[in-house]
């Protein structure tokens, strides 16, 4: 049985919400203000927290801030529950690390669906996946079952290649990510004198060819089979979704990619972050160019965050955090839900 903490100062809302969740089979803890809510969260360590924003003593933002600083509570899924439905409140909550936002009044189904979705995603983050073909398959199964990420397939084919087979050549555009189930692959470059420089030898449990996909560039090296291999073929589109659509899922996948080597993890996190920035910048430029003739004197872009996220191909939470970064860098401004491009040339350069 999962434990849910409700932090809400309105007695009627608190009791009604608790009753809904108890009927759905959850064990429920309640708190009538933010200060008590933080204490209960630390003591009980619930599986998920539903928290109002406007409360006495300590508001919802303060609750999230304090819990995010505590290692024991930082990973608990956190959903804001509030009567304030302005975009600025939603954006601030997402920027602080909230997992969701439900505006009052809400119906039973909306509440239960939001909680179930967040709990399923949290299950992925708790799992430890083995550094082999089985672990990768289990991870893909979990993503398909417990998130809103829609992959092309829930099972990827295993392809066998003989020694000396060229997997890809320098200058070609990547279409797939390769996972080595068995065998060995070398990646190499040929210098101007025709001499071969081996960059890396990949074997069981290694991923090959992910950097150019994240950088959206052609291969900068070539790959050849050193000894007969079995490879899992992951389509480029699915890899991009796994690494950029949801930051928490991406973090779990990066541990598989990097085999928990911190240096590689930091590099991959940076690439994934830059990939999202590039796609958001590209989406803003595309929309601006498309509607320039219609914007006339008002050059601000009016589009919902959800719609923009769909165009860019990332989670709304990731989009909001990226827009916040762009705003702090003075690349854009946001006013009344509309986006103004302050430095269009820089955004164009970022999108290339």
N, C-alpha and C positions, 0 to 999 in steps of 0.2 A: 504494500500500500504506500502510495506517494504522499508526502507531507506538504501542505500548502500553507503559507503564512499570508494572512490578509491584514494590511495596515490601512485603516480607514477610520476617520474621526466621526463619521455619520453612523449612528447606531443602527438605523434601519438598513442602510446600504450594507454595512458590515455583516449584520445578521442574515440578510437575504442572500448575500454572496456566499457566506459560509454554508448556508442551507443547501444552495445549489451544488456546491462542491462536495459536501458530505453525501448527498443523494447520488452523486456520480462516483462515489467510492473512494474519495480522498479523505485523509485525516487532516483536519483544519486547525490551525492556531490563529488567534486574532490579537490585534493590538489597536488601541484607540488613538494613539499618536505616534509620531516618528521616533521619539526617544525610546518608548517602550518597545516599538517594533524592532529597533536595532538590537536591544537586549535579548528579545525573544529569538531573533535570527542567529545571534551568536550562541545562545544556549541550545537551541533546537536544531540548527543547521537544516532548514527545510529544503525540499527539492526544488521549490519555486516560490517566488514572492510576488504578490499582487499588492501594489502600493498606491495610495492616493497622492496627489501632488500638494494641494493646498490643505495643510494641517497645522494645528497649534504645536507649540514647543519646538518641533523640528519638521520641516516640510519634506516632501518626497525626494527632492533633489539632494537635500542633506543626508537623507537615509541612504540613497544610492552612493553618494560620495564616501560616507563612512564605511559602508559594507565593501566597497571596491578596494579600500585600503587594507582590509583585513584578509590575509591569505585564506582563512577558513571560510569566508563568505563571498569572496570576489567572483567565484565562478558560478554562483547560484543564479539561474535565470531570473530576470527581473522585469516585470510588466507594470507600466504605469496605468493606473485607473483614475480617471479624472473627468470632471464636468467641463474642464477647459479644453476646447477642441481647436484652438488656434495653431497654425502651422509652426509658429515660433516655439511653442511648448513642446510639440512633437520633435522638432529639430533639436532643441536643447537636450531633451531626454536621450535621443539617439547618440548625440555627440558625447554624452557622459557614459555611454555604454549600456543603456537599457536594451532589452531584447524585444520589447514590443510596447504598444500603446493602445488602450481601449478607452473610448470616450463614452461617458454616460449620456443618455441612458443606453444600456446594452441589453441584448437578449441572452437567454441561457446558452443557446447554441454558439453565439459569437464568443462568449467567455470560455466555454469548454473547448472549442476548437483552438483558440489562442493558446490555452494552457497545454493542450495535448501536443500541439506542434512544437512548442518550446521544450517540453519534456523529452520528446523523441529526439530532437537535435542534441539535447544535453547527454543523452545516452551514448551518442557517437563520441563525444568528448571524453567520456569516462573510460571508454574501451582502450585496450592496448592491442594493437595489431602486429602480428609477426612480420618480420622483414623477409617475406617470401611470397610466392604466388598465392598461397592460401590467405595470407594476411591482406594482400591487395584485393583479392576477391571478396573477402569479408567486409573490407572497408567500402567497396562499391555497393555491396548488398545493403549495408547500413545507410549509406547516402540515399539510395533509391527508396528505402523503406521509411526513413525518419526525417527527410527534409523535403523542401519544395523544389530542389534542384532536379530538373528533368534531363536525364542522360539518354544518349541514343540507344544504349543497350544495357541490360543488367548482366550480360556475360560477354566478355571479349574473347575473340578467337586466339588460339595458340598456334603460331606459325613456326615451322622448322626451316632453318637455312644451313647450308653446307659451308665448310671452311672456304674462305676467300670470297664469299658472296659480299658484294658492296651493298651495304644497307642504305646509305645515302652519300651524296657527293657534295663537296663544297660548292656553294652558290645556288643549290636547289632550295626550293621552299618547303618547309616541313608540313607534312599532312598528318603525322601520327607521332605519339610518344611510344617508346619501346621499353618494356620491362623484361629484364633477363631472368627467365625461369631456370635455365641451365645453359652452360657453355660460356664462351668468352668473346668479347668484341673489343676491337681497338679503335680509338678515334685518333686521327692524325692529320697533319698538314704537309704539303709539299712546298719546299722553298723554291726560290728562283733558280737555284742550281740543280733542282730535281731531287734534292735529298729529302727523305721522309723524316718527319719529326713526330714521334708518338706523344700524344697529349695525355691519354688516359687509357687504362685497361679496365673494362667493366665485366663483371661476372655475376653469379647468382645473387638476386636481390637488388641489383642496380637498375636505375632508370637511365635511359639514354636519349638525348635529343630534346631536353626540356628548355634549355636556355634560349634558343632562337624562337621558340613558340612564345615565351613570355616577353621577349624583346621585340617580337614581330619582325624578325629579320631572316634572311636566307641563312642556311648553314654556313658557319665560318670554318668548318673542318669536314672531314669525310669519316665514314665509319665502315669498317670491314670486319667480317666474321673471322676470328682467329682459330676457333674450333667450333664444331657443329653446335648450333644454339637452338633453344626453344624460346620464343619471344611472345609475350602478351602484347597485342597491338591495341593501344588506346587512341581513338580518334582525337585529333587536335581540338575539336569543338568541346568534347567532354572534358579534356584536360583543363582547358581554359575555364570552364564552369567550376570545376573542382578547386581550382587554385585562386579564383578571383571573385566568385559569386558571393560567397559567405566567408568572412574572415575567420570564424571559429572552425568551420569545416576545412578551410585552407590550411590552418595551423596544424590540424591533425594529419592532413595529407602531406604537408611539408616534412613532418617527422618521418614518414615513409620514404619520401624522396631523398632526404638527406641522411638517412640512417642515424639520426640523432647526433650528427656532428655539428656542433654549434656554429662553426664557421660557415658551413654550407647552409644551415638554417637561416642565418642572418642574411646571406646573399639571396636566398630564395624569397624570403619575406620582402626584401627590398624590391626584387623583380616583380613580385605579385602586386605590391603596392603601386609601383610605377605603371604596371599594366592597367590597373583601374584608373589611375590619373589620366593616362593617355586616352582611354576609351571615353571617359567623362568629358575631357576637353574636346575630343573629336565630335561627340554628340552635341555639345553646345554650339560648336562652329557649324555643324550640319544644319541644326535647327535655325540658327541665326541667318545663315545664307539662304535657306529655303523660304523664310518668311520676311526677309528684309523689305521686299516691295510692299508688304502688308503692314509693316510696323510703323511706317510714316514717321511722325515726330516722336512717338513713344517707342524707343528702341529696346525696351525691356522685353524679355522673353517670358511669357506666361504659360507655364506647363506644370502639371502636377508632378510631385516627386516620384510617385509610383509610375507614371507614364514615362518620365525621363529615364527611370531605372530600367524599364522594359526596353527602351530604345538602346540604351548603353549595354544592356545585358548583364546587370549586376543586381545585388540585393539593394532594396531601398535604404537599409541602414548604411551600407557601404557608400552609396551615392551621397547620402546626407553628410557623412563624415568628410568625403572628398570635396563637396561643395564648401563645407566649412573651412577646409584647408585652403581652397582657392580664395575664399573671402579674406582669410587672415593674411594671405600673400598679396592681397589687393589686385588679384586677377579679375575678380567679379565683385559685384555688390548685390545684395538681396534685400528687397524692400516690398512689403505687403505680398510676399509670395512670388514676386517677379524677379527675374535674374537679369542684371545689366552686365554686359561684358566690358570691363574697364580697360583690359589690355589684350585686345583681340589678336594682335600679332604674336604675343607670347603664347597664347592658347593654341594658335595655329602651329607654332613651332613644337609645342608640347604634344600635339596630336599627330605629328608626322613621324 
